[in-house]
Amino acid sequence: MYRARRLIARFILAMVSGLAGCASGTSHVESFLREVYPLDAAVAGGALLLLSLPDVGWRASVVQSGERRYRIAVVRWPWQGGGDGEFAARFNREAQRIAAEHTCNGVRVIAYEERYEMKTLFTNRIGEGEIECL
């Protein structure tokens, strides 16, 4: 999430600094702002809002694989999310949710791994594993 915000901030900074050149007559910034329409601004604002929401771009699926065992897969869209440890944190959050939902005394992680999966043009990162309710 932090990485996406930083990338957007760098992009906006590069656009503003590129448009801020001086010229005789109307500046680049003024002519750029004349060509920004309300619909364009609304779409850009909506995109920024969606990128700033915490759970957009993440999906978790849970499948029961035994009497008290559950298989969890956490998938992130290619353009969303951030750094190291984020998958493990979301996996643990999902495991705690399952423990609370099934009134377990806790969970034991049996297996956990992260991998990449190619889907059409994009690559999804997946964190998956198996837990056991105690």
Secondary structure in CASP SS format (residue, H / E / C, confidence):
PFRMAT SS
TARGET T0000
AUTHOR 0000-0000-0000
METHOD secondary structure of the structure
MODEL  1
M C 1.00
Y H 1.00
R H 1.00
A H 1.00
R H 1.00
R H 1.00
L H 1.00
I H 1.00
A H 1.00
R H 1.00
F H 1.00
I H 1.00
L H 1.00
A H 1.00
M H 1.00
V H 1.00
S H 1.00
G H 1.00
L H 1.00
A C 1.00
G C 1.00
C C 1.00
A C 1.00
S C 1.00
G C 1.00
T C 1.00
S C 1.00
H H 1.00
V H 1.00
E H 1.00
S H 1.00
F H 1.00
L H 1.00
R H 1.00
E C 1.00
V C 1.00
Y C 1.00
P H 1.00
L H 1.00
D H 1.00
A H 1.00
A H 1.00
V H 1.00
A H 1.00
G H 1.00
G H 1.00
A H 1.00
L H 1.00
L H 1.00
L H 1.00
L H 1.00
S H 1.00
L C 1.00
P C 1.00
D C 1.00
V C 1.00
G C 1.00
W E 1.00
R E 1.00
A E 1.00
S E 1.00
V E 1.00
V E 1.00
Q E 1.00
S C 1.00
G C 1.00
E C 1.00
R C 1.00
R E 1.00
Y E 1.00
R E 1.00
I E 1.00
A E 1.00
V E 1.00
V E 1.00
R E 1.00
W C 1.00
P C 1.00
W C 1.00
Q C 1.00
G C 1.00
G C 1.00
G C 1.00
D C 1.00
G C 1.00
E H 1.00
F H 1.00
A H 1.00
A H 1.00
R H 1.00
F H 1.00
N H 1.00
R H 1.00
E H 1.00
A H 1.00
Q H 1.00
R H 1.00
I H 1.00
A H 1.00
A H 1.00
E H 1.00
H C 1.00
T C 1.00
C C 1.00
N C 1.00
G C 1.00
V E 1.00
R E 1.00
V E 1.00
I E 1.00
A E 1.00
Y E 1.00
E E 1.00
E E 1.00
R E 1.00
Y E 1.00
E E 1.00
M E 1.00
K E 1.00
T C 1.00
L C 1.00
F E 1.00
T E 1.00
N E 1.00
R E 1.00
I E 1.00
G E 1.00
E E 1.00
G E 1.00
E E 1.00
I E 1.00
E E 1.00
C E 1.00
L C 1.00
END
